[in-house]
Amino acid sequence: MSTEFRKLLFEVSEALVTDELSALKFLSLDYVAKGTLETIHEPKAFFEVLQERDMIEAGNLFFLKELLYRIRRIDLLSAHLGSSREEMERELRVPGRAQVSDYRQLLYEIAEDLTSENVQKVKFLLRGPLLKSKLQENASMLQVFLEMEINGIIEEDNLTMLKDIFQGFRADLKKKIDAYEEKKREKYSREEVRYPVSVSVYPEEQGAEGEAAKQYGKIYKMKNNPHGYCLIINNHIFKNPHHNREGTLQDGEAVKKVFKWLQFETVEYMDLEGKKIYDTVEEYSKKDHRNMDCFVCFIFSHGEKDKIKGVDDECVNIEALVSRFTGTNCPSLAGKPKVFIIQACQGSERHPSVAVESDSSGHLEVDARPSTSIPDRADFLIGMATVEDYLCYRSRNTGSVYIQSLCDNMKSLCPQRVDLATILTKVNHEVATKDINGFKQMPKITSTLLKLLIFEVPQ
């Protein structure tokens, strides 16, 4: 990190007070887990966490600028970041530019608009739904909102109780929430008009898949050609030759064969350094996906907990990669499925005496799992080669157990119109029941899909 960049963050942190830090943490909840934020008590530590998640860095300070703009510290924007209120207002009018969600903005603005008396009324009305210990005299409105989220009282698509609370004494705030909900409905309505996905458009659906479609109500549209990008990041040759991943070329070939068959625009990038992994994923998040149905990304490399390693052994946070494709950051994929499949080794230990080598080191940490914030974002499906504390395996000759099983099952089940989550579940069972030289492997699925994801097979 450059001295100038560190100095800038230091000067900004010195100018922030406790309430402003709380506001910054609240506005960043879509990117940093609540548990992590609770351990932060001063701005410098907060900025360090944002750097670890690649949210701010030298040459890329937009998220910091937006945060300062949201909390109305225009003086810091001008003095340290060379920006202004007018510039930020122009920037944030660009579709997809804002990184703080409309939902977080709404709650923060409501909290700022409430008087001390209003806050006490809200706390009184919440006695019962919330524990009395969570409604102490000194609890701020942002803290109350967090407790309401934790208890499932409010969420991005359900603010009914909050509207009921404000109806009695702050009808203006109730109208503000109504306007937010109407804007959200209009956005979804536009997506539905542009991309009809009702089950009725698939008259050929019969049997188990048809029943599943009826149960879930809708299927993601999969009618464009190409359906979308299939991005493959495949790290084979590392700068440290002892870390080379033999067998990963077979995985790349298997995935390319399947997704070209499924009419995806498939591209493979080999042997990327850590920063290049992030830059490549970000490049695809900025593409125009309006005429695409879906986005798929495979990443094959070594990894650590929550991270993927580049061939230079520099790590990239998985959360930072996946978050590039939220509806806010990639609006042309809003309402469309985003699939990430990650086969990542845990360390540099290799086992040359056996045909199947471990993608994990002896201390059995988690391979590389997505952040707990990911399930809060709709339309994502993340497949991991392994769960916590388990190894994943790769044959030097035939590729990884997980990826090869996935490709084999897609070839046989996609023509039967089996949805991807079901295919991944079958892969989980198939891999888990294998005896791999006396060892076991258990893959993991994390899904916030709202519809069935069925890949159309060309006739």
C-alpha positions as CSV (number, residue, x, y, z in Angstrom):
1,M,0.0,0.0,0.0
2,S,1.4,3.4,-0.9
3,T,2.3,5.9,1.8
4,E,0.0,8.5,0.2
5,F,-3.0,6.1,0.3
6,R,-2.3,5.2,3.9
7,K,-2.0,8.8,4.8
8,L,-5.3,9.6,3.2
9,L,-7.1,6.9,5.1
10,F,-5.5,8.0,8.3
11,E,-6.6,11.6,7.8
12,V,-10.2,10.6,7.0
13,S,-10.4,8.2,10.0
14,E,-9.1,10.9,12.3
15,A,-12.0,13.2,11.2
16,L,-14.8,10.7,11.9
17,V,-16.7,10.4,15.2
18,T,-18.3,7.4,16.8
19,D,-21.8,7.9,15.4
20,E,-20.4,8.3,11.9
21,L,-18.5,5.1,12.2
22,S,-21.7,3.3,13.2
23,A,-23.4,4.7,10.1
24,L,-20.5,3.6,7.8
25,K,-20.7,0.1,9.3
26,F,-24.5,-0.1,8.8
27,L,-24.2,1.1,5.2
28,S,-21.6,-1.6,4.5
29,L,-23.6,-4.5,5.9
30,D,-24.1,-6.0,2.4
31,Y,-20.4,-6.4,2.0
32,V,-19.1,-7.1,5.5
33,A,-20.6,-9.6,7.9
34,K,-22.3,-8.2,11.0
35,G,-20.0,-10.3,13.3
36,T,-17.0,-8.7,11.7
37,L,-18.4,-5.2,12.0
38,E,-19.2,-5.7,15.7
39,T,-15.5,-6.2,16.4
40,I,-14.6,-2.8,14.8
41,H,-14.5,0.1,17.2
42,E,-12.5,2.7,15.3
43,P,-12.4,4.0,11.7
44,K,-8.9,2.7,10.9
45,A,-9.9,-0.9,11.6
46,F,-13.0,-0.4,9.4
47,F,-11.0,0.8,6.5
48,E,-8.6,-2.1,6.9
49,V,-11.5,-4.5,6.6
50,L,-12.8,-2.8,3.5
51,Q,-9.3,-3.1,2.0
52,E,-9.2,-6.8,2.8
53,R,-12.4,-7.2,0.9
54,D,-11.1,-5.2,-2.1
55,M,-13.8,-2.6,-1.5
56,I,-11.3,0.3,-1.4
57,E,-7.8,0.5,-2.7
58,A,-5.4,3.1,-4.2
59,G,-6.9,4.2,-7.5
60,N,-10.4,2.8,-6.5
61,L,-12.0,5.0,-3.8
62,F,-15.6,5.2,-5.1
63,F,-17.1,3.1,-2.3
64,L,-15.4,5.3,0.3
65,K,-16.6,8.4,-1.5
66,E,-20.1,7.1,-1.6
67,L,-20.0,6.2,2.1
68,L,-18.9,9.8,3.0
69,Y,-21.5,11.2,0.7
70,R,-24.2,9.1,2.3
71,I,-23.3,10.3,5.8
72,R,-23.0,13.9,4.6
73,R,-19.3,14.4,5.2
74,I,-18.9,16.5,2.1
75,D,-16.0,18.3,3.7
76,L,-14.0,15.1,3.7
77,L,-14.9,14.4,0.1
78,S,-13.6,17.8,-0.9
79,A,-10.5,18.0,1.3
80,H,-9.2,14.5,0.9
81,L,-10.8,12.8,-2.1
82,G,-11.0,15.5,-4.7
83,S,-14.8,15.1,-5.1
84,S,-17.9,17.1,-4.3
85,R,-21.6,16.8,-3.6
86,E,-22.4,17.6,-7.2
87,E,-20.0,15.1,-8.6
88,M,-21.3,12.3,-6.4
89,E,-24.9,13.1,-7.3
90,R,-24.0,12.9,-11.0
91,E,-22.1,9.6,-10.4
92,L,-24.9,8.0,-8.4
93,R,-27.4,8.8,-11.1
94,V,-25.6,6.4,-13.4
95,P,-27.4,3.0,-13.4
96,G,-25.6,0.4,-11.3
97,R,-23.0,2.9,-10.0
98,A,-24.2,3.1,-6.4
99,Q,-22.8,0.3,-4.2
100,V,-24.9,1.0,-1.1
101,S,-28.3,-0.7,-1.6
102,D,-31.5,1.3,-1.8
103,Y,-32.7,-0.7,1.2
104,R,-29.7,0.3,3.4
105,Q,-30.0,3.9,2.2
106,L,-33.7,3.9,3.1
107,L,-33.1,2.7,6.7
108,Y,-30.3,5.0,7.3
109,E,-32.3,8.0,6.0
110,I,-35.2,7.1,8.3
111,A,-32.9,6.8,11.3
112,E,-31.4,10.2,10.6
113,D,-34.9,11.7,10.3
114,L,-36.2,10.4,13.6
115,T,-36.1,12.6,16.7
116,S,-35.1,11.2,20.1
117,E,-38.8,11.1,21.0
118,N,-39.6,9.2,17.8
119,V,-36.9,6.6,18.6
120,Q,-38.4,6.1,22.1
121,K,-41.8,5.5,20.6
122,V,-40.5,3.0,18.1
123,K,-38.7,1.1,21.0
124,F,-42.0,1.1,23.0
125,L,-44.0,-0.3,20.1
126,L,-41.3,-3.0,19.5
127,R,-41.5,-4.4,23.1
128,G,-42.7,-8.0,22.6
129,P,-41.3,-8.6,19.1
130,L,-37.8,-7.7,20.5
131,L,-36.3,-8.5,23.8
132,K,-36.3,-5.6,26.3
133,S,-32.5,-5.9,26.6
134,K,-32.2,-5.0,22.9
135,L,-34.2,-1.8,23.4
136,Q,-32.1,0.0,26.0
137,E,-32.2,3.7,26.4
138,N,-28.9,4.3,24.7
139,A,-29.6,1.9,21.7
140,S,-29.5,3.9,18.5
141,M,-32.1,3.5,15.7
142,L,-29.6,1.8,13.5
143,Q,-29.0,-0.7,16.3
144,V,-32.7,-1.3,16.6
145,F,-33.0,-1.8,12.8
146,L,-30.2,-4.4,13.1
147,E,-32.1,-6.3,15.8
148,M,-35.2,-6.1,13.7
149,E,-33.3,-7.7,10.8
150,I,-31.8,-10.4,13.0
151,N,-35.3,-11.3,14.3
152,G,-36.8,-11.4,10.8
153,I,-39.1,-8.4,11.6
154,I,-37.9,-6.4,8.6
155,E,-36.0,-7.3,5.4
156,E,-35.4,-5.9,2.0
157,D,-38.7,-7.2,0.6
158,N,-40.8,-6.9,3.8
159,L,-41.1,-3.6,5.6
160,T,-44.8,-4.1,6.7
161,M,-44.2,-3.8,10.4
162,L,-42.0,-0.7,10.0
163,K,-44.8,0.9,8.0
164,D,-47.4,0.0,10.7
165,I,-45.2,1.5,13.4
166,F,-44.8,4.8,11.6
167,Q,-48.4,5.0,10.4
168,G,-49.5,6.3,13.8
169,F,-47.0,9.2,14.4
170,R,-44.8,9.6,11.3
171,A,-47.0,9.1,8.3
172,D,-44.4,10.9,6.1
173,L,-41.9,8.0,6.8
174,K,-44.6,5.5,6.0
175,K,-45.0,7.2,2.6
176,K,-41.3,7.1,2.1
177,I,-41.3,3.4,2.6
178,D,-44.3,3.1,0.2
179,A,-42.3,5.0,-2.4
180,Y,-39.4,2.6,-2.0
181,E,-41.6,-0.4,-2.4
182,E,-43.3,1.1,-5.5
183,K,-39.9,1.7,-7.1
184,K,-38.9,-1.8,-6.3
185,R,-42.2,-3.2,-7.8
186,E,-41.7,-1.1,-11.0
187,K,-38.1,-2.5,-11.3
188,Y,-39.3,-6.1,-11.0
189,S,-42.2,-5.4,-13.3
190,R,-39.9,-4.1,-16.0
191,E,-37.8,-7.3,-15.7
192,E,-40.9,-9.5,-16.0
193,V,-42.1,-7.6,-19.1
194,R,-38.6,-7.9,-20.7
195,Y,-38.0,-11.4,-19.6
196,P,-41.2,-13.4,-19.2
197,V,-40.5,-16.6,-17.2
198,S,-43.9,-17.9,-16.3
199,V,-44.3,-21.7,-16.3
200,S,-46.9,-21.5,-19.0
201,V,-44.3,-20.6,-21.7
202,Y,-42.9,-24.2,-21.4
203,P,-45.8,-26.4,-22.7
204,E,-43.4,-29.3,-23.1
205,E,-42.8,-29.6,-19.3
206,Q,-44.0,-32.9,-18.1
207,G,-43.4,-35.3,-15.2
208,A,-41.2,-34.5,-12.2
209,E,-39.8,-31.3,-13.7
210,G,-43.2,-30.0,-14.6
211,E,-44.4,-30.7,-11.1
212,A,-41.4,-28.9,-9.6
213,A,-42.1,-25.9,-11.8
214,K,-45.7,-25.8,-10.6
215,Q,-44.5,-26.0,-7.0
216,Y,-41.9,-23.2,-7.4
217,G,-44.1,-21.1,-9.7
218,K,-41.5,-19.9,-12.2
219,I,-38.4,-20.9,-14.2
220,Y,-35.6,-18.6,-15.1
221,K,-35.8,-17.6,-18.8
222,M,-33.3,-19.5,-20.9
223,K,-34.1,-18.6,-24.5
224,N,-31.3,-16.4,-25.8
225,N,-28.4,-17.6,-27.8
226,P,-25.9,-17.4,-26.3
227,H,-27.6,-17.8,-22.9
228,G,-24.7,-15.9,-21.3
229,Y,-21.0,-15.9,-20.5
230,C,-19.4,-19.0,-19.0
231,L,-16.2,-17.5,-17.5
232,I,-13.5,-20.1,-16.5
233,I,-10.5,-19.0,-14.4
234,N,-8.1,-21.9,-14.4
235,N,-4.8,-21.7,-12.5
236,H,-2.4,-24.5,-13.5
237,I,1.2,-23.3,-13.4
238,F,2.1,-21.3,-10.3
239,K,5.2,-19.1,-9.8
240,N,6.2,-21.7,-7.2
241,P,6.3,-24.9,-9.3
242,H,5.6,-27.0,-6.2
243,H,2.1,-25.5,-6.3
244,N,1.3,-26.5,-9.9
245,R,-2.2,-28.1,-10.2
246,E,-1.9,-31.1,-12.5
247,G,-5.2,-32.4,-13.8
248,T,-6.9,-28.9,-13.8
249,L,-6.6,-28.7,-17.7
250,Q,-9.0,-31.7,-17.9
251,D,-11.5,-29.8,-15.7
252,G,-11.3,-26.8,-18.0
253,E,-11.8,-28.9,-21.1
254,A,-14.8,-30.7,-19.5
255,V,-16.5,-27.5,-18.5
256,K,-15.9,-25.8,-21.9
257,K,-17.4,-28.8,-23.7
258,V,-20.5,-28.8,-21.6
259,F,-21.2,-25.1,-21.7
260,K,-20.4,-24.6,-25.4
261,W,-23.0,-27.5,-26.0
262,L,-25.4,-25.5,-23.8
263,Q,-24.9,-22.5,-26.0
264,F,-22.9,-20.3,-23.6
265,E,-20.2,-17.9,-24.7
266,T,-17.4,-19.8,-23.0
267,V,-14.0,-18.3,-22.3
268,E,-11.1,-19.6,-20.3
269,Y,-8.4,-17.5,-18.6
270,M,-5.3,-19.4,-17.6
271,D,-2.8,-18.8,-14.8
272,L,-4.0,-15.4,-13.4
273,E,-2.3,-13.6,-10.6
274,G,-4.5,-12.5,-7.7
275,K,-5.2,-8.9,-8.9
276,K,-5.9,-10.2,-12.4
277,I,-8.5,-12.6,-11.1
278,Y,-10.4,-9.7,-9.5
279,D,-9.9,-7.5,-12.6
280,T,-11.2,-10.2,-14.9
281,V,-14.3,-10.9,-12.8
282,E,-15.0,-7.2,-12.5
283,E,-14.6,-6.8,-16.3
284,Y,-17.4,-9.4,-16.8
285,S,-19.6,-7.7,-14.2
286,K,-19.4,-4.5,-16.3
287,K,-20.4,-6.1,-19.5
288,D,-23.9,-5.6,-21.0
289,H,-25.9,-8.7,-20.1
290,R,-29.3,-7.4,-21.2
291,N,-29.5,-9.9,-24.0
292,M,-28.2,-12.7,-21.8
293,D,-30.2,-15.1,-19.5
294,C,-27.5,-16.1,-17.0
295,F,-23.9,-15.8,-15.9
296,V,-21.7,-18.7,-14.9
297,C,-18.2,-18.5,-13.4
298,F,-15.9,-21.4,-12.7
299,I,-12.7,-20.9,-10.6
300,F,-10.0,-23.5,-10.3
301,S,-7.1,-22.7,-8.0
302,H,-5.5,-23.0,-4.6
303,G,-7.3,-21.2,-1.8
304,E,-7.6,-20.3,1.8
305,K,-10.6,-19.6,4.0
306,D,-12.8,-17.2,2.1
307,K,-10.1,-16.6,-0.5
308,I,-8.8,-17.8,-3.9
309,K,-5.1,-17.7,-4.7
310,G,-3.6,-16.3,-7.8
311,V,-0.5,-18.0,-9.4
312,D,1.6,-15.4,-7.5
313,D,0.0,-16.7,-4.2
314,E,-1.8,-13.4,-3.7
315,C,-5.3,-13.9,-2.4
316,V,-8.6,-12.5,-3.5
317,N,-11.7,-12.6,-1.3
318,I,-14.6,-14.7,-2.7
319,E,-17.1,-12.2,-1.4
320,A,-15.4,-9.4,-3.4
321,L,-15.8,-11.5,-6.6
322,V,-19.4,-12.6,-6.1
323,S,-20.5,-9.1,-4.9
324,R,-19.6,-7.7,-8.3
325,F,-22.7,-9.3,-9.6
326,T,-25.4,-8.1,-7.2
327,G,-28.3,-6.3,-8.7
328,T,-26.8,-3.0,-7.6
329,N,-23.3,-3.6,-9.1
330,C,-24.5,-5.4,-12.2
331,P,-28.0,-4.2,-13.1
332,S,-28.2,-5.9,-16.5
333,L,-28.1,-9.3,-14.5
334,A,-30.7,-8.2,-12.0
335,G,-33.3,-10.9,-11.6
336,K,-31.2,-13.4,-13.5
337,P,-29.2,-16.4,-12.1
338,K,-25.6,-16.0,-11.3
339,V,-23.7,-19.3,-10.8
340,F,-20.3,-19.7,-9.2
341,I,-18.6,-23.1,-9.0
342,I,-15.4,-23.1,-7.0
343,Q,-12.8,-25.9,-6.9
344,A,-10.0,-24.5,-4.7
345,C,-7.2,-26.3,-2.9
346,Q,-6.4,-25.4,0.7
347,G,-2.6,-25.2,0.6
348,S,0.6,-26.3,-1.1
349,E,0.8,-29.9,0.2
350,R,1.0,-32.5,-2.6
351,H,1.0,-36.3,-2.6
352,P,3.0,-37.5,-5.6
353,S,3.0,-41.1,-4.4
354,V,-0.7,-41.5,-5.2
355,A,-2.8,-41.0,-8.3
356,V,-5.2,-38.7,-6.6
357,E,-3.8,-35.7,-4.8
358,S,-5.4,-33.6,-2.2
359,D,-6.4,-30.0,-2.9
360,S,-6.0,-29.3,0.8
361,S,-3.3,-29.1,3.3
362,G,-3.0,-31.1,6.5
363,H,-4.6,-28.6,8.9
364,L,-8.1,-29.1,7.3
365,E,-9.3,-25.5,7.3
366,V,-12.3,-24.6,5.1
367,D,-11.4,-24.8,1.5
368,A,-12.9,-21.6,0.2
369,R,-16.5,-20.7,1.1
370,P,-18.6,-17.7,0.2
371,S,-19.3,-15.0,2.8
372,T,-22.4,-15.4,5.0
373,S,-23.7,-12.2,3.4
374,I,-24.2,-14.0,0.0
375,P,-27.5,-15.7,0.9
376,D,-29.0,-12.3,1.4
377,R,-28.6,-11.6,-2.3
378,A,-31.1,-13.1,-4.6
379,D,-30.5,-15.3,-7.7
380,F,-27.1,-16.7,-6.7
381,L,-26.1,-20.4,-6.8
382,I,-22.7,-21.2,-5.4
383,G,-21.2,-24.7,-5.6
384,M,-18.2,-25.5,-3.5
385,A,-16.0,-28.5,-3.9
386,T,-15.9,-29.1,-0.2
387,V,-17.5,-28.2,3.2
388,E,-15.6,-27.0,6.2
389,D,-12.9,-29.3,7.6
390,Y,-12.9,-31.7,4.7
391,L,-10.5,-32.3,1.8
392,C,-11.2,-32.1,-1.9
393,Y,-9.4,-34.2,-4.4
394,R,-8.0,-33.9,-7.9
395,S,-6.6,-36.6,-10.1
396,R,-3.6,-35.6,-12.1
397,N,-4.8,-37.7,-15.0
398,T,-8.6,-37.1,-15.1
399,G,-9.2,-33.9,-13.2
400,S,-11.1,-33.1,-10.0
401,V,-13.7,-35.5,-8.5
402,Y,-16.2,-32.7,-8.1
403,I,-15.9,-30.9,-11.4
404,Q,-15.8,-34.2,-13.5
405,S,-18.9,-35.4,-11.6
406,L,-20.7,-32.2,-12.3
407,C,-19.9,-32.2,-16.0
408,D,-21.0,-35.8,-16.3
409,N,-24.3,-35.2,-14.6
410,M,-25.0,-32.1,-16.6
411,K,-24.5,-34.0,-19.8
412,S,-26.9,-36.7,-18.8
413,L,-29.5,-34.7,-16.8
414,C,-29.8,-31.4,-18.7
415,P,-31.5,-33.1,-21.7
416,Q,-34.1,-34.4,-19.1
417,R,-34.7,-30.7,-18.0
418,V,-33.4,-31.3,-14.5
419,D,-32.7,-28.0,-12.8
420,L,-29.1,-27.2,-11.7
421,A,-29.7,-27.2,-8.0
422,T,-31.0,-30.8,-8.3
423,I,-28.0,-31.7,-10.4
424,L,-25.7,-30.3,-7.8
425,T,-27.5,-32.2,-5.1
426,K,-27.0,-35.4,-7.1
427,V,-23.3,-34.5,-7.4
428,N,-23.1,-34.0,-3.7
429,H,-24.4,-37.5,-3.1
430,E,-22.2,-39.0,-5.8
431,V,-19.0,-37.4,-4.5
432,A,-19.9,-38.0,-0.8
433,T,-20.4,-41.7,-1.4
434,K,-17.1,-42.2,-3.2
435,D,-14.2,-43.9,-1.5
436,I,-11.1,-41.9,-2.6
437,N,-8.1,-43.9,-1.5
438,G,-9.7,-44.2,1.9
439,F,-10.8,-40.6,2.1
440,K,-14.1,-38.8,1.8
441,Q,-15.2,-35.4,0.2
442,M,-18.4,-33.5,0.9
443,P,-19.3,-30.7,-1.5
444,K,-21.6,-27.8,-0.5
445,I,-24.4,-25.8,-2.2
446,T,-25.4,-22.3,-1.2
447,S,-28.5,-21.0,-3.1
448,T,-30.6,-17.9,-3.1
449,L,-32.3,-18.8,-6.4
450,L,-35.9,-17.7,-6.6
451,K,-36.8,-19.9,-9.6
452,L,-35.8,-23.2,-11.1
453,L,-32.6,-22.9,-13.3
454,I,-33.0,-25.3,-16.2
455,F,-30.5,-25.1,-19.0
456,E,-32.1,-25.4,-22.5
457,V,-30.4,-28.1,-24.6
458,P,-30.2,-27.3,-28.3
459,Q,-32.4,-29.6,-30.4
